[in-house]
Amino acid sequence: MTQANLLSELNDIASEARNQDTLNIDTLSTLAILEKMNHEDQKVAGAVHAVLADIALGVDVIVDSFNQNGRLIYMGAGTSGRLGILDAVECMPTFSVPQGMVIGLIAGGEKAVVHAAEGAEDNKEQGVSDLKALQFNAKDVLVGIAASGRTPYVAAGLEYAKQCGAKTIALNCSAKSLIGQIADIDICAQVGPEVLTGSTRLKSGTAQKLILNMLSTASMIRIGKTYQNLMVDLKASNQKLYARAVRIVMQATDCDEQTASEALVQANKEVKVAILMILTNSSPERARGELSEHNGYLRHAVSQSSS
């Protein structure tokens, strides 16, 4: 692509436009700068709210994939890629999902997580090869993340995913974007021009983080990873998380700390099992069996045992 063509493209991208409310930001006091930033940040929640129906479509597609033993793959460059990786890595300790069920890919590979590799975003071939390395297939879902909506690495990945017969989701902040046109579902949070022209780690990044939170969390809720609003598939892998596990058991059952701790020990630190043991006065083996019969949905197992 020639420089002239690229400049023309950037003119059509909302996040590249100049924010008329911050033209004088370099003359302001510290507090006034922060007030400007905060004012702009308040627009993000509204932009996300406007695309909730599209986010819901994305969640439903992800849930269908999980129910077929498919995977959720995030793909992005720069800030977008890092946000995808952040959401992916948090799924395992939060919801005890198997390693590889949610994966984040970033242009430039792992080194790009901590060292900027901005040129990597133009590598279409890498976008395809990164998916091939994962043996990406029709059961999986690909979420391509790019604030501009034009990142070649992401666009190529989405095109390859469609060729594989997989469902695709575009997460961007620019209307009528390239990746939005490629993907099955276009989630476009139009947050408007950034405080600093083109710095999409700001409002665009915040919107992407909120939407990624929604995609993964709502999907995990839908496949039974929670009970009420408690993270009952928490992996108690350190002291803080074990203490949280004890607290979750106490909150779910209204029991005391000793009862919760004893149940967790008997349940081999499996929070769902410990809760069901207490609520139904059952053994660890019976509780596991009940959960298995209800595909891991604790609420269903509790309701069945109570009826």
ROMAR-947941 format. One record per residue (C-alpha): residue number from 1; residue in one letter; chain; x, y, z. Coordinates in steps of 0.001 Angstrom, whole numbers. Example, Ala and Ser with C-alpha at 12.3 -4.5 7.8 and 13.67 -1.06 7.14 Angstrom:
// residues 2
NODE   n res chain      c1      c2      c3
NODE   1   A     A   12300   -4500    7800
NODE   2   S     A   13670   -1060    7140
// end
This chain:
// residues 307
NODE   n res chain      c1      c2      c3
NODE   1   M     A       0       0       0
NODE   2   T     A    1336    3434    -942
NODE   3   Q     A    1678    6202    1612
NODE   4   A     A   -1015    8187    -191
NODE   5   N     A   -3450    5283      70
NODE   6   L     A   -2638    4756    3725
NODE   7   L     A   -3140    8439    4500
NODE   8   S     A   -6504    8285    2756
NODE   9   E     A   -7452    5237    4842
NODE  10   L     A   -6484    6932    8092
NODE  11   N     A   -8680    9907    7204
NODE  12   D     A  -11703    7580    7372
NODE  13   I     A  -10847    6055   10760
NODE  14   A     A  -12609    7691   13706
NODE  15   S     A   -9812    7002   16179
NODE  16   E     A   -7391    8888   13917
NODE  17   A     A   -9485   12065   13869
NODE  18   R     A   -8501   15078   15959
NODE  19   N     A  -10524   15658   19095
NODE  20   Q     A  -11731   19260   18948
NODE  21   D     A  -12169   19360   22737
NODE  22   T     A   -8489   18661   23457
NODE  23   L     A   -6691   20880   20956
NODE  24   N     A   -5320   22973   23846
NODE  25   I     A   -4467   20072   26148
NODE  26   D     A    -765   20904   26128
NODE  27   T     A   -1494   24298   27718
NODE  28   L     A   -3581   23011   30623
NODE  29   S     A   -2764   22352   34268
NODE  30   T     A   -2401   18792   35478
NODE  31   L     A   -5891   18747   36969
NODE  32   A     A   -7415   20243   33823
NODE  33   I     A   -5701   17576   31669
NODE  34   L     A   -7136   14856   33896
NODE  35   E     A  -10599   16428   33752
NODE  36   K     A  -10450   16360   29954
NODE  37   M     A   -9398   12701   29983
NODE  38   N     A  -12074   11761   32478
NODE  39   H     A  -14720   13548   30439
NODE  40   E     A  -13737   11556   27361
NODE  41   D     A  -13591    8286   29304
NODE  42   Q     A  -17204    8751   30366
NODE  43   K     A  -18209    8323   26735
NODE  44   V     A  -16861    4760   26629
NODE  45   A     A  -19610    3054   28635
NODE  46   G     A  -22261    4576   26393
NODE  47   A     A  -20465    3392   23267
NODE  48   V     A  -20304    -129   24681
NODE  49   H     A  -23963     -22   25706
NODE  50   A     A  -24894     828   22117
NODE  51   V     A  -23432   -2483   20876
NODE  52   L     A  -24698   -4837   23605
NODE  53   A     A  -26878   -6709   21096
NODE  54   D     A  -23811   -7445   18970
NODE  55   I     A  -21819   -8502   22022
NODE  56   A     A  -24671  -10870   22939
NODE  57   L     A  -24445  -12461   19482
NODE  58   G     A  -20747  -12955   20086
NODE  59   V     A  -21329  -14587   23467
NODE  60   D     A  -23859  -17010   21983
NODE  61   V     A  -21382  -18019   19268
NODE  62   I     A  -18632  -18562   21865
NODE  63   V     A  -20927  -20666   24068
NODE  64   D     A  -21873  -22837   21084
NODE  65   S     A  -18168  -23315   20380
NODE  66   F     A  -17375  -24276   23978
NODE  67   N     A  -20233  -26789   23959
NODE  68   Q     A  -18580  -28453   20944
NODE  69   N     A  -15176  -28495   22688
NODE  70   G     A  -14074  -25562   20563
NODE  71   R     A  -11740  -22761   21632
NODE  72   L     A  -11911  -18985   21912
NODE  73   I     A   -8991  -17326   20152
NODE  74   Y     A   -8194  -13623   20440
NODE  75   M     A   -5949  -12000   17820
NODE  76   G     A   -4596   -8455   17755
NODE  77   A     A   -1557   -6217   17415
NODE  78   G     A     -82   -3795   19949
NODE  79   T     A   -2512   -2748   22672
NODE  80   S     A   -5316   -4817   21130
NODE  81   G     A   -3195   -7958   21199
NODE  82   R     A   -2083   -7371   24779
NODE  83   L     A   -5668   -6873   25919
NODE  84   G     A   -6660  -10162   24290
NODE  85   I     A   -3805  -11979   25998
NODE  86   L     A   -4713  -10415   29348
NODE  87   D     A   -8297  -11637   29086
NODE  88   A     A   -7212  -15089   27921
NODE  89   V     A   -4690  -15764   30682
NODE  90   E     A   -7126  -14700   33409
NODE  91   C     A   -9695  -17300   32357
NODE  92   M     A   -7718  -20263   33684
NODE  93   P     A   -7346  -19161   37346
NODE  94   T     A  -10766  -17481   37438
NODE  95   F     A  -12819  -20257   35888
NODE  96   S     A  -10512  -23311   35965
NODE  97   V     A  -10772  -23758   32219
NODE  98   P     A   -8310  -26164   30602
NODE  99   Q     A   -5126  -24651   29269
NODE 100   G     A   -5680  -23747   25624
NODE 101   M     A   -9441  -23235   25852
NODE 102   V     A   -8968  -19447   25622
NODE 103   I     A   -5873  -18214   23772
NODE 104   G     A   -4493  -14771   22960
NODE 105   L     A   -2333  -14147   19884
NODE 106   I     A    -330  -10975   19286
NODE 107   A     A    1436   -9819   16149
NODE 108   G     A    5146  -10323   16683
NODE 109   G     A    4736  -13193   19148
NODE 110   E     A    5382  -13285   22887
NODE 111   K     A    8168  -10689   22731
NODE 112   A     A    5625   -8145   21504
NODE 113   V     A    3781   -8367   24830
NODE 114   V     A    6489   -6318   26554
NODE 115   H     A    8393   -4827   23610
NODE 116   A     A    6632   -2827   20907
NODE 117   A     A    6650   -4602   17540
NODE 118   E     A    4444   -2239   15616
NODE 119   G     A    5682   -3344   12191
NODE 120   A     A    4437   -6863   12910
NODE 121   E     A     847   -5750   12456
NODE 122   D     A    1378   -5550    8677
NODE 123   N     A    2393   -9209    8396
NODE 124   K     A    -591  -10991    6850
NODE 125   E     A    1276  -14275    6478
NODE 126   Q     A    2043  -14340   10203
NODE 127   G     A   -1635  -13929   11009
NODE 128   V     A   -2402  -17089    9064
NODE 129   S     A     597  -19079   10272
NODE 130   D     A    -127  -18260   13924
NODE 131   L     A   -3588  -19804   13545
NODE 132   K     A   -2224  -22806   11663
NODE 133   A     A     255  -23384   14488
NODE 134   L     A   -2724  -23741   16839
NODE 135   Q     A   -4419  -26154   14428
NODE 136   F     A   -7308  -23710   14264
NODE 137   N     A  -10488  -25430   13064
NODE 138   A     A  -14193  -25000   12412
NODE 139   K     A  -15157  -25609   16055
NODE 140   D     A  -13158  -22592   17218
NODE 141   V     A  -14154  -18915   17361
NODE 142   L     A  -11776  -16135   16346
NODE 143   V     A  -12131  -12644   17797
NODE 144   G     A  -10081  -10189   15751
NODE 145   I     A   -9272   -7054   17771
NODE 146   A     A   -8202   -3796   16118
NODE 147   A     A   -9293    -318   17122
NODE 148   S     A   -8754     951   13576
NODE 149   G     A  -10458   -2076   12102
NODE 150   R     A   -7810   -2370    9366
NODE 151   T     A   -4833   -4239   10896
NODE 152   P     A   -3541   -6608    8161
NODE 153   Y     A   -2406   -9283   10673
NODE 154   V     A   -5934   -9443   12104
NODE 155   A     A   -7758   -9175    8775
NODE 156   A     A   -5766  -12069    7328
NODE 157   G     A   -6476  -14165   10407
NODE 158   L     A  -10207  -13540   10132
NODE 159   E     A  -10199  -14447    6434
NODE 160   Y     A   -8362  -17696    7172
NODE 161   A     A  -10752  -18523   10021
NODE 162   K     A  -13714  -18124    7688
NODE 163   Q     A  -12039  -20425    5173
NODE 164   C     A  -11804  -22993    7974
NODE 165   G     A  -15562  -22735    8511
NODE 166   A     A  -15202  -21124   11956
NODE 167   K     A  -17303  -18308   13380
NODE 168   T     A  -15580  -14918   13455
NODE 169   I     A  -16044  -11754   15498
NODE 170   A     A  -14533   -8332   14813
NODE 171   L     A  -13919   -6032   17792
NODE 172   N     A  -13140   -2508   16631
NODE 173   C     A  -13897    1178   17105
NODE 174   S     A  -14323    2328   13518
NODE 175   A     A  -17592    2066   11599
NODE 176   K     A  -17607     142    8314
NODE 177   S     A  -14136   -1231    9048
NODE 178   L     A  -12341   -3860    6992
NODE 179   I     A  -12403   -6473    9762
NODE 180   G     A  -16044   -5655   10476
NODE 181   Q     A  -16889   -6463    6885
NODE 182   I     A  -14947   -9732    6979
NODE 183   A     A  -16299  -11111   10263
NODE 184   D     A  -19656  -12779   10901
NODE 185   I     A  -20282  -10447   13843
NODE 186   D     A  -19101   -6846   13929
NODE 187   I     A  -18761   -5328   17421
NODE 188   C     A  -17952   -1683   16780
NODE 189   A     A  -17756     562   19857
NODE 190   Q     A  -17640    4056   18398
NODE 191   V     A  -15858    5977   21156
NODE 192   G     A  -14850    8863   18880
NODE 193   P     A  -11506   10677   18575
NODE 194   E     A   -8942   10053   21290
NODE 195   V     A   -7634   12663   23738
NODE 196   L     A   -4307   12303   21928
NODE 197   T     A   -4880   11805   18217
NODE 198   G     A   -4475    8145   17261
NODE 199   S     A   -3539    6931   20762
NODE 200   T     A   -5952    4003   20813
NODE 201   R     A   -4620    2651   24108
NODE 202   L     A   -6955    5274   25631
NODE 203   K     A  -10728    5219   24982
NODE 204   S     A  -10532    2508   22334
NODE 205   G     A   -8447     293   24600
NODE 206   T     A  -10851     856   27481
NODE 207   A     A  -13818     -90   25304
NODE 208   Q     A  -12027   -3212   24076
NODE 209   K     A  -11211   -4240   27649
NODE 210   L     A  -14835   -3835   28719
NODE 211   I     A  -16101   -5869   25774
NODE 212   L     A  -13523   -8620   26206
NODE 213   N     A  -14583   -8844   29865
NODE 214   M     A  -18164   -9287   28697
NODE 215   L     A  -17396  -11876   26021
NODE 216   S     A  -15422  -14164   28317
NODE 217   T     A  -17352  -13639   31558
NODE 218   A     A  -20833  -13986   30065
NODE 219   S     A  -19710  -17076   28145
NODE 220   M     A  -18332  -18657   31312
NODE 221   I     A  -21565  -17890   33171
NODE 222   R     A  -23547  -19492   30346
NODE 223   I     A  -21550  -22748   30537
NODE 224   G     A  -22037  -23101   34290
NODE 225   K     A  -18820  -21650   35678
NODE 226   T     A  -20676  -19606   38305
NODE 227   Y     A  -23285  -20118   41005
NODE 228   Q     A  -25370  -17015   41691
NODE 229   N     A  -22659  -14372   41235
NODE 230   L     A  -19879  -16462   42761
NODE 231   M     A  -16812  -17820   40944
NODE 232   V     A  -17352  -21413   41964
NODE 233   D     A  -14896  -22821   39434
NODE 234   L     A  -12094  -20762   40931
NODE 235   K     A   -8717  -22509   40914
NODE 236   A     A   -7277  -22123   44437
NODE 237   S     A   -3649  -22078   43292
NODE 238   N     A   -2212  -19739   45943
NODE 239   Q     A   -2954  -18608   49496
NODE 240   K     A   -5064  -15632   48464
NODE 241   L     A   -7167  -17699   46067
NODE 242   Y     A   -7579  -20465   48666
NODE 243   A     A   -8835  -17891   51173
NODE 244   R     A  -11216  -16618   48500
NODE 245   A     A  -12375  -20191   47892
NODE 246   V     A  -13175  -20593   51591
NODE 247   R     A  -15081  -17319   51514
NODE 248   I     A  -17043  -18362   48400
NODE 249   V     A  -18111  -21616   50077
NODE 250   M     A  -19206  -19661   53143
NODE 251   Q     A  -21170  -17172   51027
NODE 252   A     A  -22874  -19865   48960
NODE 253   T     A  -23918  -21997   51927
NODE 254   D     A  -24097  -19570   54891
NODE 255   C     A  -21758  -21887   56780
NODE 256   D     A  -18895  -20942   59106
NODE 257   E     A  -15209  -20872   58188
NODE 258   Q     A  -14390  -24220   59781
NODE 259   T     A  -17174  -26012   57911
NODE 260   A     A  -16110  -24424   54633
NODE 261   S     A  -12434  -25295   55155
NODE 262   E     A  -13194  -28896   56086
NODE 263   A     A  -15451  -29336   53057
NODE 264   L     A  -12784  -27912   50743
NODE 265   V     A  -10195  -30323   52115
NODE 266   Q     A  -12552  -33270   51555
NODE 267   A     A  -13388  -31942   48089
NODE 268   N     A   -9710  -31618   47122
NODE 269   K     A  -10120  -27825   46914
NODE 270   E     A  -12949  -28098   44353
NODE 271   V     A  -15258  -25243   45296
NODE 272   K     A  -18345  -26547   43475
NODE 273   V     A  -18018  -29941   45109
NODE 274   A     A  -17569  -28425   48572
NODE 275   I     A  -20664  -26231   48160
NODE 276   L     A  -22838  -29100   46942
NODE 277   M     A  -21595  -31326   49774
NODE 278   I     A  -22706  -28773   52349
NODE 279   L     A  -26004  -27843   50703
NODE 280   T     A  -27063  -31456   50165
NODE 281   N     A  -25227  -33118   53073
NODE 282   S     A  -23538  -35496   50645
NODE 283   S     A  -20136  -37108   50200
NODE 284   P     A  -17503  -35760   47786
NODE 285   E     A  -18121  -38715   45487
NODE 286   R     A  -21873  -38177   45379
NODE 287   A     A  -21456  -34431   44864
NODE 288   R     A  -19091  -35012   41930
NODE 289   G     A  -21544  -37469   40434
NODE 290   E     A  -24416  -34987   40720
NODE 291   L     A  -22335  -32275   39092
NODE 292   S     A  -21320  -34605   36292
NODE 293   E     A  -24964  -35483   35627
NODE 294   H     A  -25743  -31768   35261
NODE 295   N     A  -22704  -30952   33089
NODE 296   G     A  -21081  -28949   35870
NODE 297   Y     A  -24025  -26601   36466
NODE 298   L     A  -24076  -26222   40250
NODE 299   R     A  -27443  -24454   40330
NODE 300   H     A  -29056  -27306   38414
NODE 301   A     A  -27508  -29888   40744
NODE 302   V     A  -28677  -27977   43835
NODE 303   S     A  -32197  -27570   42423
NODE 304   Q     A  -32438  -31267   41547
NODE 305   S     A  -31252  -32321   44992
NODE 306   S     A  -33748  -29988   46660
NODE 307   S     A  -36747  -31212   44664
// end
